[in-house]
Amino acid sequence: MRNIFELTKGEQRIVILIVTMLVVVAFAKHLWQSQSPAASATPQSSPTATPNQLPDKSGKRP
């Protein structure tokens, strides 16, 4: 029985081609998703500025 990792030069090239194509597709998908307007359209909650309420001389807040 032939070893599963004993590949001919042609088979090695096919495996390299398939792996390379998978990496390219994954990278392209990542770039497409990171640049899509839907990802940037989601509103991000930012804290609203509130005026500071300093305690008066009695120590109570207004």
N, CA, C and O atoms as CSV, one atom per row, in Angstrom:
chain,resi,resn,atom,element,x,y,z
A,1,MET,N,N,0.836,-1.181,0.000
A,1,MET,CA,C,0.000,0.000,0.000
A,1,MET,C,C,0.882,1.245,0.000
A,1,MET,O,O,1.891,1.302,0.703
A,2,ARG,N,N,0.493,2.237,-0.793
A,2,ARG,CA,C,1.275,3.462,-0.921
A,2,ARG,C,C,0.999,4.388,0.253
A,2,ARG,O,O,-0.131,4.494,0.729
A,3,ASN,N,N,2.046,5.050,0.706
A,3,ASN,CA,C,1.902,6.013,1.797
A,3,ASN,C,C,1.080,7.203,1.300
A,3,ASN,O,O,1.253,7.642,0.163
A,4,ILE,N,N,0.188,7.728,2.143
A,4,ILE,CA,C,-0.703,8.814,1.720
A,4,ILE,C,C,0.073,10.108,1.451
A,4,ILE,O,O,-0.379,10.933,0.658
A,5,PHE,N,N,1.237,10.303,2.097
A,5,PHE,CA,C,2.014,11.527,1.919
A,5,PHE,C,C,3.091,11.380,0.852
A,5,PHE,O,O,3.880,12.300,0.639
A,6,GLU,N,N,3.129,10.268,0.200
A,6,GLU,CA,C,4.103,10.039,-0.865
A,6,GLU,C,C,3.464,10.486,-2.183
A,6,GLU,O,O,2.839,9.691,-2.886
A,7,LEU,N,N,3.633,11.776,-2.505
A,7,LEU,CA,C,2.972,12.352,-3.663
A,7,LEU,C,C,3.971,12.578,-4.797
A,7,LEU,O,O,5.146,12.864,-4.569
A,8,THR,N,N,3.479,12.445,-5.997
A,8,THR,CA,C,4.324,12.745,-7.149
A,8,THR,C,C,4.437,14.265,-7.293
A,8,THR,O,O,3.712,15.006,-6.628
A,9,LYS,N,N,5.335,14.728,-8.152
A,9,LYS,CA,C,5.512,16.161,-8.350
A,9,LYS,C,C,4.207,16.821,-8.823
A,9,LYS,O,O,3.873,17.919,-8.377
A,10,GLY,N,N,3.488,16.174,-9.700
A,10,GLY,CA,C,2.220,16.724,-10.185
A,10,GLY,C,C,1.185,16.838,-9.074
A,10,GLY,O,O,0.469,17.835,-8.986
A,11,GLU,N,N,1.109,15.817,-8.228
A,11,GLU,CA,C,0.167,15.836,-7.112
A,11,GLU,C,C,0.547,16.914,-6.097
A,11,GLU,O,O,-0.324,17.576,-5.531
A,12,GLN,N,N,1.843,17.085,-5.871
A,12,GLN,CA,C,2.305,18.126,-4.956
A,12,GLN,C,C,1.912,19.506,-5.471
A,12,GLN,O,O,1.504,20.371,-4.697
A,13,ARG,N,N,2.037,19.706,-6.773
A,13,ARG,CA,C,1.667,21.000,-7.356
A,13,ARG,C,C,0.165,21.260,-7.208
A,13,ARG,O,O,-0.252,22.388,-6.942
A,14,ILE,N,N,-0.629,20.225,-7.381
A,14,ILE,CA,C,-2.084,20.376,-7.231
A,14,ILE,C,C,-2.434,20.740,-5.788
A,14,ILE,O,O,-3.269,21.614,-5.555
A,15,VAL,N,N,-1.807,20.082,-4.833
A,15,VAL,CA,C,-2.072,20.375,-3.420
A,15,VAL,C,C,-1.652,21.813,-3.094
A,15,VAL,O,O,-2.377,22.531,-2.406
A,16,ILE,N,N,-0.495,22.225,-3.584
A,16,ILE,CA,C,-0.031,23.593,-3.347
A,16,ILE,C,C,-0.989,24.598,-3.973
A,16,ILE,O,O,-1.293,25.622,-3.363
A,17,LEU,N,N,-1.464,24.322,-5.168
A,17,LEU,CA,C,-2.402,25.200,-5.847
A,17,LEU,C,C,-3.711,25.324,-5.063
A,17,LEU,O,O,-4.242,26.424,-4.907
A,18,ILE,N,N,-4.222,24.214,-4.579
A,18,ILE,CA,C,-5.484,24.232,-3.821
A,18,ILE,C,C,-5.329,25.014,-2.522
A,18,ILE,O,O,-6.191,25.819,-2.171
A,19,VAL,N,N,-4.236,24.779,-1.812
A,19,VAL,CA,C,-4.014,25.484,-0.548
A,19,VAL,C,C,-3.850,26.982,-0.798
A,19,VAL,O,O,-4.388,27.801,-0.053
A,20,THR,N,N,-3.111,27.339,-1.843
A,20,THR,CA,C,-2.915,28.747,-2.180
A,20,THR,C,C,-4.237,29.417,-2.524
A,20,THR,O,O,-4.499,30.542,-2.100
A,21,MET,N,N,-5.058,28.731,-3.284
A,21,MET,CA,C,-6.360,29.299,-3.647
A,21,MET,C,C,-7.243,29.493,-2.405
A,21,MET,O,O,-7.944,30.500,-2.302
A,22,LEU,N,N,-7.218,28.557,-1.480
A,22,LEU,CA,C,-8.002,28.702,-0.257
A,22,LEU,C,C,-7.539,29.904,0.561
A,22,LEU,O,O,-8.362,30.632,1.115
A,23,VAL,N,N,-6.234,30.112,0.638
A,23,VAL,CA,C,-5.700,31.263,1.381
A,23,VAL,C,C,-6.106,32.566,0.698
A,23,VAL,O,O,-6.498,33.519,1.371
A,24,VAL,N,N,-6.016,32.617,-0.620
A,24,VAL,CA,C,-6.388,33.826,-1.363
A,24,VAL,C,C,-7.874,34.130,-1.173
A,24,VAL,O,O,-8.241,35.283,-0.947
A,25,VAL,N,N,-8.717,33.132,-1.261
A,25,VAL,CA,C,-10.158,33.337,-1.093
A,25,VAL,C,C,-10.462,33.817,0.329
A,25,VAL,O,O,-11.278,34.721,0.508
A,26,ALA,N,N,-9.830,33.235,1.326
A,26,ALA,CA,C,-10.069,33.648,2.712
A,26,ALA,C,C,-9.612,35.090,2.933
A,26,ALA,O,O,-10.296,35.857,3.611
A,27,PHE,N,N,-8.460,35.464,2.367
A,27,PHE,CA,C,-7.960,36.828,2.522
A,27,PHE,C,C,-8.866,37.826,1.805
A,27,PHE,O,O,-9.147,38.903,2.332
A,28,ALA,N,N,-9.321,37.472,0.607
A,28,ALA,CA,C,-10.223,38.354,-0.133
A,28,ALA,C,C,-11.543,38.525,0.608
A,28,ALA,O,O,-12.090,39.627,0.656
A,29,LYS,N,N,-12.048,37.462,1.177
A,29,LYS,CA,C,-13.291,37.546,1.949
A,29,LYS,C,C,-13.111,38.440,3.163
A,29,LYS,O,O,-14.000,39.221,3.503
A,30,HIS,N,N,-11.970,38.326,3.813
A,30,HIS,CA,C,-11.675,39.172,4.973
A,30,HIS,C,C,-11.638,40.645,4.559
A,30,HIS,O,O,-12.232,41.492,5.226
A,31,LEU,N,N,-10.954,40.946,3.478
A,31,LEU,CA,C,-10.881,42.330,3.011
A,31,LEU,C,C,-12.255,42.850,2.612
A,31,LEU,O,O,-12.599,43.991,2.921
A,32,TRP,N,N,-13.033,42.033,1.936
A,32,TRP,CA,C,-14.360,42.448,1.490
A,32,TRP,C,C,-15.268,42.747,2.680
A,32,TRP,O,O,-16.007,43.731,2.673
A,33,GLN,N,N,-15.208,41.888,3.708
A,33,GLN,CA,C,-16.056,42.097,4.880
A,33,GLN,C,C,-15.605,43.294,5.706
A,33,GLN,O,O,-16.436,43.977,6.304
A,34,SER,N,N,-14.309,43.557,5.749
A,34,SER,CA,C,-13.838,44.681,6.546
A,34,SER,C,C,-14.090,46.007,5.853
A,34,SER,O,O,-14.093,47.045,6.516
A,35,GLN,N,N,-14.303,46.013,4.525
A,35,GLN,CA,C,-14.548,47.247,3.799
A,35,GLN,C,C,-16.005,47.443,3.413
A,35,GLN,O,O,-16.351,48.464,2.820
A,36,SER,N,N,-16.852,46.500,3.733
A,36,SER,CA,C,-18.256,46.618,3.333
A,36,SER,C,C,-18.930,47.721,4.142
A,36,SER,O,O,-18.630,47.892,5.324
A,37,PRO,N,N,-19.839,48.472,3.515
A,37,PRO,CA,C,-20.508,49.562,4.232
A,37,PRO,C,C,-21.418,49.073,5.349
A,37,PRO,O,O,-21.702,49.825,6.282
A,38,ALA,N,N,-21.876,47.842,5.274
A,38,ALA,CA,C,-22.748,47.317,6.329
A,38,ALA,C,C,-22.006,47.228,7.655
A,38,ALA,O,O,-22.598,47.437,8.714
A,39,ALA,N,N,-20.727,46.923,7.605
A,39,ALA,CA,C,-19.960,46.814,8.848
A,39,ALA,C,C,-19.760,48.190,9.479
A,39,ALA,O,O,-19.760,48.310,10.705
A,40,SER,N,N,-19.591,49.223,8.663
A,40,SER,CA,C,-19.377,50.555,9.221
A,40,SER,C,C,-20.692,51.275,9.504
A,40,SER,O,O,-20.683,52.316,10.161
A,41,ALA,N,N,-21.816,50.753,9.029
A,41,ALA,CA,C,-23.105,51.403,9.241
A,41,ALA,C,C,-23.681,51.112,10.615
A,41,ALA,O,O,-24.614,51.791,11.042
A,42,THR,N,N,-23.155,50.130,11.310
A,42,THR,CA,C,-23.680,49.820,12.628
A,42,THR,C,C,-23.260,50.922,13.581
A,42,THR,O,O,-22.068,51.201,13.713
A,43,PRO,N,N,-24.206,51.547,14.243
A,43,PRO,CA,C,-23.863,52.645,15.142
A,43,PRO,C,C,-23.138,52.123,16.374
A,43,PRO,O,O,-23.512,51.109,16.962
A,44,GLN,N,N,-22.122,52.827,16.731
A,44,GLN,CA,C,-21.384,52.461,17.930
A,44,GLN,C,C,-21.823,53.406,19.031
A,44,GLN,O,O,-21.884,54.620,18.840
A,45,SER,N,N,-22.125,52.842,20.169
A,45,SER,CA,C,-22.586,53.682,21.262
A,45,SER,C,C,-21.399,54.431,21.847
A,45,SER,O,O,-20.387,53.845,22.228
A,46,SER,N,N,-21.557,55.718,21.902
A,46,SER,CA,C,-20.520,56.539,22.516
A,46,SER,C,C,-21.130,57.201,23.735
A,46,SER,O,O,-22.303,57.574,23.725
A,47,PRO,N,N,-20.358,57.343,24.758
A,47,PRO,CA,C,-20.917,57.950,25.969
A,47,PRO,C,C,-21.276,59.414,25.704
A,47,PRO,O,O,-20.531,60.143,25.049
A,48,THR,N,N,-22.407,59.819,26.216
A,48,THR,CA,C,-22.825,61.201,26.030
A,48,THR,C,C,-22.189,62.053,27.106
A,48,THR,O,O,-22.010,61.620,28.244
A,49,ALA,N,N,-21.860,63.246,26.734
A,49,ALA,CA,C,-21.235,64.157,27.688
A,49,ALA,C,C,-22.305,64.709,28.615
A,49,ALA,O,O,-23.317,65.242,28.160
A,50,THR,N,N,-22.081,64.583,29.899
A,50,THR,CA,C,-23.003,65.136,30.878
A,50,THR,C,C,-22.246,66.184,31.680
A,50,THR,O,O,-21.059,66.015,31.959
A,51,PRO,N,N,-22.908,67.236,32.042
A,51,PRO,CA,C,-22.217,68.269,32.844
A,51,PRO,C,C,-21.886,67.718,34.212
A,51,PRO,O,O,-22.652,66.961,34.807
A,52,ASN,N,N,-20.738,68.113,34.687
A,52,ASN,CA,C,-20.329,67.676,36.033
A,52,ASN,C,C,-21.177,68.405,37.058
A,52,ASN,O,O,-21.355,69.621,36.987
A,53,GLN,N,N,-21.686,67.665,37.991
A,53,GLN,CA,C,-22.469,68.260,39.058
A,53,GLN,C,C,-21.613,68.233,40.311
A,53,GLN,O,O,-21.426,67.191,40.939
A,54,LEU,N,N,-21.108,69.381,40.651
A,54,LEU,CA,C,-20.271,69.485,41.838
A,54,LEU,C,C,-21.157,69.646,43.063
A,54,LEU,O,O,-22.171,70.343,43.023
A,55,PRO,N,N,-20.771,69.004,44.134
A,55,PRO,CA,C,-21.574,69.175,45.350
A,55,PRO,C,C,-21.457,70.617,45.869
A,55,PRO,O,O,-20.413,71.260,45.759
A,56,ASP,N,N,-22.548,71.084,46.424
A,56,ASP,CA,C,-22.481,72.444,47.028
A,56,ASP,C,C,-21.764,72.364,48.363
A,56,ASP,O,O,-21.271,71.301,48.743
A,57,LYS,N,N,-21.704,73.453,49.061
A,57,LYS,CA,C,-20.923,73.511,50.303
A,57,LYS,C,C,-21.479,72.585,51.377
A,57,LYS,O,O,-20.752,72.203,52.294
A,58,SER,N,N,-22.737,72.222,51.282
A,58,SER,CA,C,-23.309,71.339,52.301
A,58,SER,C,C,-22.982,69.868,52.030
A,58,SER,O,O,-23.265,69.007,52.862
A,59,GLY,N,N,-22.370,69.571,50.836
A,59,GLY,CA,C,-22.009,68.211,50.517
A,59,GLY,C,C,-23.068,67.452,49.765
A,59,GLY,O,O,-22.878,66.286,49.420
A,60,LYS,N,N,-24.216,68.122,49.499
A,60,LYS,CA,C,-25.292,67.487,48.773
A,60,LYS,C,C,-25.203,67.875,47.315
A,60,LYS,O,O,-24.803,68.987,46.970
A,61,ARG,N,N,-25.577,66.950,46.476
A,61,ARG,CA,C,-25.613,67.243,45.034
A,61,ARG,C,C,-26.924,67.936,44.710
A,61,ARG,O,O,-27.940,67.658,45.347
A,62,PRO,N,N,-26.923,68.827,43.739
A,62,PRO,CA,C,-28.159,69.534,43.389
A,62,PRO,C,C,-29.191,68.629,42.771
A,62,PRO,O,O,-30.282,69.082,42.425
